[in-house]
């Protein structure tokens, strides 16, 4: 019994050929016979076609998987020539080990034995972490080469990020004027941002600076945490601080002023005029500049052998309203001071208003000294005796130093500009009592 293993197509072709053989010329008959001779191979050809097709499909898929980087560890490179299968295994193992060293916030927190939010605060430069804990976390981050999730731009735009605290003050105006003069002709353009004097997160500002590809950052009259400076540096952004309020690490560029000496000179001027009851208006206790000015006042009082009455040391912030409220309290005392040294010109302006309301004449009844030498003090009557703070000069020098750092001409700048006392019409010897 014979079984017909031909496919339907080959069977139909055979039947058609058989029907036409009788009508063909004798010369065509051998061709038909040759066709019928090889038709028994058709089933085997069909099976062979299936096997070959399956082989190529599998081989193509295998090749695609081999070149699919998403399926390999981050360090695996398929373009590198390999001499043996063991080389491939070793490279993949090494790449996997490298990938494991890229720790997450949770991993850092476990190593430092703190919570993940604490690590996040340090990474993003937020307050609320003790100095010892912050330093320990920063050390771990450096040891493990932790990279912030914010990807830095590889293209530098020629932009200088200028961050100013207390933006609605004459002090901020002086900073802006000095910065524009310092950047003139440098090819760099300032992008101005402001931050409030209260607790503030630097994260969004740093993120924008990194994404924009800023070349440098000049941060004025504020206390940016060390972690924030580190984030800017990792992104290739040069940083300089101008008149900073907090402690500045030794490896960070800074332009400041001799606040201690300026306060000492102002107090000395009042002592030499014969004043003994000298009040002092201070600023925020956590500002390095405020502490330096108070220390300069205290040092001169101690040198002159004059006691410091705690009731005569007032003030909280460098604003007009603060000076006005302090003045009202001082001038309402049974034994008011004969002189007041204010830590800022804005506080001194508030003292003028309080003295006028109390019916006191300046300088006959009370002498007043300020600090900063802002342009508007020329409109006070009498003109204010004040410590020249050189705010424009600090900003101008800070901008030029930052450009030099960006251009590779300077590595580190740490300068304290000298202050000097401008004696005008608001001070005179006290009246005899």
C-alpha positions as CSV (number, residue, x, y, z in Angstrom):
1,X,0.0,0.0,0.0
2,X,1.4,3.3,-1.1
3,X,0.7,6.5,0.8
4,X,0.7,9.7,-1.1
5,X,2.8,12.1,1.0
6,X,2.6,14.9,-1.5
7,X,1.1,18.2,-0.5
8,X,-2.1,19.4,-2.0
9,X,-0.3,21.9,-4.2
10,X,2.2,19.3,-5.6
11,X,-0.7,16.8,-6.1
12,X,-2.6,19.3,-8.2
13,X,0.5,20.2,-10.2
14,X,1.1,16.4,-10.8
15,X,-2.5,15.8,-12.0
16,X,-2.4,18.8,-14.3
17,X,0.9,17.6,-15.7
18,X,-0.5,14.1,-16.3
19,X,-3.5,15.4,-18.2
20,X,-1.3,17.4,-20.6
21,X,1.4,14.8,-21.2
22,X,-0.5,13.1,-23.9
23,X,-0.9,16.3,-25.8
24,X,2.7,17.4,-25.6
25,X,5.4,17.0,-28.1
26,X,7.8,14.1,-27.6
27,X,10.6,16.6,-26.7
28,X,8.7,17.9,-23.7
29,X,8.0,14.6,-22.2
30,X,11.5,14.1,-20.6
31,X,11.1,17.5,-18.9
32,X,7.9,16.4,-17.3
33,X,9.5,13.1,-16.3
34,X,12.3,15.0,-14.6
35,X,9.7,17.1,-12.7
36,X,8.0,14.0,-11.5
37,X,11.4,12.5,-10.6
38,X,12.1,15.3,-8.0
39,X,8.6,15.8,-6.6
40,X,9.2,13.1,-3.9
41,X,11.7,15.5,-2.3
42,X,9.0,18.2,-1.7
43,X,8.1,17.0,1.8
44,X,11.7,17.0,2.9
45,X,12.2,20.5,1.5
46,X,9.2,21.7,3.4
47,X,10.6,20.2,6.7
48,X,14.0,21.7,5.9
49,X,12.4,25.1,5.3
50,X,10.8,25.0,8.7
51,X,14.0,24.1,10.4
52,X,16.1,26.8,8.7
53,X,13.4,29.5,9.3
54,X,13.3,28.6,13.0
55,X,17.1,28.7,13.3
56,X,17.3,32.2,11.8
57,X,14.5,33.6,13.9
58,X,16.1,32.3,17.1
59,X,19.6,33.4,16.1
60,X,18.3,36.9,15.3
61,X,16.5,37.2,18.6
62,X,19.7,36.0,20.4
63,X,21.7,38.7,18.6
64,X,19.1,41.4,19.6
65,X,19.3,40.3,23.2
66,X,23.1,40.4,23.1
67,X,23.0,44.0,21.9
68,X,20.2,45.2,24.1
69,X,21.9,47.4,26.7
70,X,18.8,47.8,28.8
71,X,19.1,44.1,29.7
72,X,22.7,44.4,30.8
73,X,24.3,46.1,33.8
74,X,25.3,49.7,33.3
75,X,29.0,49.0,32.9
76,X,28.6,46.3,30.2
77,X,29.9,47.2,26.7
78,X,29.0,44.8,23.9
79,X,31.4,46.7,21.5
80,X,34.5,45.5,23.4
81,X,36.2,42.6,21.7
82,X,36.3,39.5,24.0
83,X,38.6,36.6,23.7
84,X,36.7,34.0,25.7
85,X,33.4,33.4,27.5
86,X,35.1,33.9,30.8
87,X,36.0,37.5,29.8
88,X,32.3,38.2,29.2
89,X,31.4,36.7,32.6
90,X,34.0,38.7,34.4
91,X,33.0,42.0,32.7
92,X,29.3,41.5,33.6
93,X,30.2,40.6,37.2
94,X,32.4,43.7,37.5
95,X,29.7,45.9,36.0
96,X,27.1,44.5,38.4
97,X,29.5,45.2,41.3
98,X,29.9,48.8,40.1
99,X,26.2,49.2,39.8
100,X,25.7,48.0,43.4
101,X,28.0,50.8,44.7
102,X,25.6,53.5,43.5
103,X,23.8,53.8,46.8
104,X,20.3,55.3,47.4
105,X,19.3,57.7,50.1
106,X,18.1,54.7,52.1
107,X,21.5,53.1,51.9
108,X,23.3,56.2,53.0
109,X,20.8,56.5,55.9
110,X,21.5,53.0,57.0
111,X,25.3,53.5,56.9
112,X,25.0,56.8,58.8
113,X,22.4,55.3,61.2
114,X,20.0,58.2,60.6
115,X,16.6,58.5,58.9
116,X,16.2,58.9,55.2
117,X,14.6,62.4,55.6
118,X,17.8,63.5,57.5
119,X,20.0,62.4,54.6
120,X,17.6,64.2,52.2
121,X,18.0,67.4,54.2
122,X,21.8,67.2,54.0
123,X,21.8,66.4,50.3
124,X,19.4,69.3,49.5
125,X,21.0,71.8,51.8
126,X,18.1,72.2,54.2
127,X,18.4,73.1,57.9
128,X,17.3,71.0,60.8
129,X,20.5,68.8,61.1
130,X,23.2,69.1,63.6
131,X,26.7,70.1,62.4
132,X,28.2,66.8,63.5
133,X,25.5,64.7,61.8
134,X,25.7,66.8,58.7
135,X,29.5,66.4,58.5
136,X,29.2,62.6,59.0
137,X,26.7,62.3,56.2
138,X,28.7,64.5,53.8
139,X,31.7,62.3,54.5
140,X,29.8,59.2,53.6
141,X,28.4,60.8,50.4
142,X,31.9,61.7,49.3
143,X,33.3,58.2,50.1
144,X,30.6,56.5,48.0
145,X,30.7,59.1,45.2
146,X,27.0,59.8,45.6
147,X,25.5,61.7,42.6
148,X,22.4,63.9,43.0
149,X,19.4,62.8,40.9
150,X,19.4,66.3,39.3
151,X,21.4,65.8,36.1
152,X,23.8,68.7,35.4
153,X,23.7,70.4,32.0
154,X,26.8,69.7,30.0
155,X,26.4,73.0,28.2
156,X,27.5,76.2,30.1
157,X,25.4,79.2,29.1
158,X,27.5,82.1,30.3
159,X,25.0,82.9,33.0
160,X,25.9,84.0,36.5
161,X,23.3,83.1,39.1
162,X,22.9,86.0,41.5
163,X,21.0,85.2,44.7
164,X,20.2,88.1,46.9
165,X,18.5,88.1,50.4
166,X,16.4,91.1,51.6
167,X,15.6,92.1,48.0
168,X,13.4,95.1,48.8
169,X,16.2,97.0,50.6
170,X,18.7,99.6,49.6
171,X,21.4,97.1,50.5
172,X,20.1,94.8,47.7
173,X,20.2,97.7,45.3
174,X,23.9,98.3,46.1
175,X,24.7,94.6,45.5
176,X,23.0,94.7,42.1
177,X,24.8,97.8,41.0
178,X,28.1,96.4,42.0
179,X,27.5,93.1,40.3
180,X,26.6,94.7,37.0
181,X,29.7,96.8,37.1
182,X,31.8,93.8,37.9
183,X,30.4,91.7,35.1
184,X,30.6,94.5,32.5
185,X,32.6,93.4,29.5
186,X,33.1,89.9,30.8
187,X,30.7,88.1,28.5
188,X,28.6,86.9,31.5
189,X,25.1,87.8,32.3
190,X,23.5,87.8,35.8
191,X,20.3,85.9,36.4
192,X,18.8,87.5,39.6
193,X,16.9,85.5,42.2
194,X,15.8,86.5,45.7
195,X,15.3,84.7,48.9
196,X,13.5,85.8,52.1
197,X,15.5,86.4,55.3
198,X,13.6,83.6,57.0
199,X,14.3,79.9,56.8
200,X,14.3,78.9,53.1
201,X,14.9,75.9,51.0
202,X,17.7,76.3,48.4
203,X,16.7,73.2,46.5
204,X,14.5,74.7,43.7
205,X,17.1,77.5,43.1
206,X,20.0,75.0,42.9
207,X,18.0,72.7,40.6
208,X,17.3,75.5,38.2
209,X,20.9,76.7,38.3
210,X,22.0,73.1,37.4
211,X,19.4,72.6,34.7
212,X,20.2,76.0,33.1
213,X,23.9,75.2,32.9
214,X,25.0,78.2,34.9
215,X,28.7,78.9,34.9
216,X,28.9,80.5,38.3
217,X,26.8,81.5,41.4
218,X,27.2,84.5,43.6
219,X,25.3,84.2,46.9
220,X,24.8,87.4,48.9
221,X,23.8,88.0,52.5
222,X,22.5,84.6,53.2
223,X,23.7,81.3,54.8
224,X,23.7,78.6,52.2
225,X,24.4,75.2,53.8
226,X,27.6,73.3,52.9
227,X,25.6,70.6,51.2
228,X,24.1,73.2,48.8
229,X,27.6,74.5,47.9
230,X,28.7,70.9,47.3
231,X,25.8,70.3,44.9
232,X,26.7,73.4,42.9
233,X,30.3,72.3,42.7
234,X,29.5,68.8,41.6
235,X,27.5,70.4,38.7
236,X,30.6,72.3,37.7
237,X,29.3,75.7,39.0
238,X,31.8,78.0,40.6
239,X,30.6,79.6,43.8
240,X,31.5,82.7,45.7
241,X,29.8,84.2,48.8
242,X,29.4,87.9,49.3
243,X,28.9,89.3,52.9
244,X,27.8,85.8,54.1
245,X,25.8,85.6,57.3
246,X,27.0,82.1,58.4
247,X,30.3,80.4,58.9
248,X,32.1,79.9,55.6
249,X,34.2,76.7,55.0
250,X,37.9,77.4,54.3
251,X,37.7,76.0,50.8
252,X,34.9,78.4,49.7
253,X,35.5,81.8,48.1
254,X,34.2,84.7,50.0
255,X,34.1,88.5,49.9
256,X,33.4,90.1,53.3
257,X,34.3,93.2,55.4
258,X,35.9,94.0,58.6
259,X,32.7,94.2,60.6
260,X,34.4,93.9,64.0
261,X,36.8,96.7,63.3
262,X,34.1,99.0,61.9
263,X,31.9,98.5,65.1
264,X,35.0,99.1,67.3
265,X,35.8,102.3,65.5
266,X,32.3,103.6,65.7
267,X,32.1,102.9,69.5
268,X,35.5,104.5,70.0
269,X,34.3,107.6,68.3
270,X,31.4,107.9,70.7
271,X,33.6,107.2,73.7
272,X,36.1,109.8,72.6
273,X,33.2,112.4,72.4
274,X,32.6,111.7,76.1
275,X,29.5,109.4,75.9
276,X,29.2,106.8,78.7
277,X,25.7,105.4,78.3
278,X,25.9,104.0,74.8
279,X,23.1,101.8,73.5
280,X,23.6,99.2,70.8
281,X,21.1,97.9,68.3
282,X,22.0,94.4,67.1
283,X,20.7,92.2,64.3
284,X,20.0,88.4,64.2
285,X,22.1,86.5,66.7
286,X,22.9,83.7,64.3
287,X,24.5,86.0,61.7
288,X,28.3,86.1,61.8
289,X,28.3,89.8,60.8
290,X,26.0,90.7,63.7
291,X,28.1,88.8,66.2
292,X,31.2,90.5,64.8
293,X,29.6,94.0,65.2
294,X,28.5,93.3,68.7
295,X,31.9,92.0,69.6
296,X,33.5,95.1,68.3
297,X,31.1,97.3,70.4
298,X,31.7,95.2,73.5
299,X,35.4,95.1,73.1
300,X,35.6,98.9,72.9
301,X,33.3,99.4,75.9
302,X,35.5,97.0,78.0
303,X,38.6,98.8,76.8
304,X,37.2,102.1,77.9
305,X,36.2,100.6,81.3
306,X,32.5,101.3,80.6
307,X,29.8,98.9,81.8
308,X,27.3,97.4,79.3
309,X,23.8,97.8,80.5
310,X,21.8,94.8,79.2
311,X,18.7,97.1,78.9
312,X,20.7,99.2,76.3
313,X,21.3,96.2,74.0
314,X,18.2,95.8,71.8
315,X,17.3,94.8,68.3
316,X,16.4,91.8,66.2
317,X,16.7,92.6,62.5
318,X,18.4,95.3,60.3
319,X,15.1,97.0,59.4
320,X,13.6,100.5,59.9
321,X,10.7,99.3,62.0
322,X,13.1,97.5,64.4
323,X,15.1,100.7,64.9
324,X,11.9,102.7,65.4
325,X,10.5,100.3,68.1
326,X,13.9,100.1,69.9
327,X,14.2,103.9,69.8
328,X,10.8,104.3,71.4
329,X,11.8,102.0,74.3
330,X,15.2,103.6,74.8
331,X,14.0,107.2,74.7
332,X,11.2,106.5,77.1
333,X,13.7,105.3,79.9
334,X,14.1,107.4,83.0
335,X,17.9,107.4,82.3
336,X,18.0,107.2,78.5
337,X,21.3,106.7,76.6
338,X,23.1,109.7,75.3
339,X,24.2,107.8,72.2
340,X,23.0,104.9,70.1
341,X,25.1,102.8,67.8
342,X,22.8,101.0,65.3
343,X,24.1,97.9,63.4
344,X,22.5,99.2,60.2
345,X,21.6,102.4,58.5
346,X,18.0,101.2,58.3
347,X,17.8,100.9,62.0
348,X,19.4,104.3,62.4
349,X,16.7,105.8,60.2
350,X,14.0,104.3,62.5
351,X,15.9,105.9,65.5
352,X,15.5,109.3,63.8
353,X,11.8,108.9,63.7
354,X,11.6,107.8,67.3
355,X,13.8,110.7,68.5
356,X,11.6,113.2,66.7
357,X,8.4,111.8,68.3
358,X,10.1,111.8,71.7
359,X,11.0,115.5,71.2
360,X,14.7,114.8,71.1
361,X,17.1,116.8,68.9
362,X,19.9,115.0,67.0
363,X,22.7,115.3,68.0
364,X,22.2,117.7,70.9
365,X,20.0,115.3,72.9
366,X,21.2,112.0,71.5
367,X,24.0,111.0,69.1
368,X,23.3,108.3,66.5
369,X,25.8,106.2,64.5
370,X,24.8,103.8,61.8
371,X,26.6,101.0,59.8
372,X,26.6,100.5,55.9
373,X,26.7,104.1,54.5
374,X,23.8,103.5,52.2
375,X,23.1,106.2,49.6
376,X,19.8,107.3,51.2
377,X,21.4,108.4,54.5
378,X,22.4,111.6,52.8
379,X,18.8,112.6,52.9
380,X,18.6,112.3,56.7
381,X,18.8,115.5,58.6
382,X,21.3,115.9,60.1
383,X,23.4,113.6,57.9
384,X,24.2,110.3,59.6
385,X,27.6,109.4,61.0
386,X,28.1,105.9,59.8
387,X,30.5,103.1,59.1
388,X,31.3,102.8,55.4
389,X,30.7,99.2,54.5
390,X,31.7,99.3,50.8
391,X,28.7,97.1,49.7
392,X,29.1,98.0,46.0
393,X,32.8,97.3,46.2
394,X,32.2,93.8,47.7
395,X,29.7,92.9,44.9
396,X,32.0,94.3,42.2
397,X,35.0,92.4,43.5
398,X,32.9,89.3,44.0
399,X,31.7,89.3,40.4
400,X,35.2,89.9,39.0
401,X,36.7,87.1,41.2
402,X,33.9,84.7,40.1
403,X,34.7,85.4,36.4
404,X,38.3,84.7,37.1
405,X,37.5,81.4,38.8
406,X,35.3,80.4,35.9
407,X,38.0,81.2,33.4
408,X,40.6,79.3,35.4
409,X,42.6,82.3,36.3
410,X,41.9,82.1,40.1
411,X,41.2,79.2,42.4
412,X,40.2,80.7,45.7
413,X,39.3,84.2,46.9
414,X,38.9,85.1,50.6
415,X,39.0,88.9,51.2
416,X,37.7,91.1,53.9
417,X,37.4,94.7,52.7
418,X,38.4,97.4,55.2
419,X,35.7,99.7,56.7
420,X,36.1,103.3,57.8
421,X,34.0,105.7,59.8
422,X,32.3,108.6,58.0
423,X,31.8,111.4,60.6
424,X,28.9,113.7,59.7
425,X,26.4,115.7,61.6
426,X,24.6,113.1,63.8
427,X,27.2,112.9,66.6
428,X,28.5,115.5,69.1
429,X,29.6,115.5,72.8
430,X,26.8,114.8,75.3
431,X,25.1,117.5,77.3
432,X,26.1,117.7,81.0
433,X,23.5,116.2,83.2
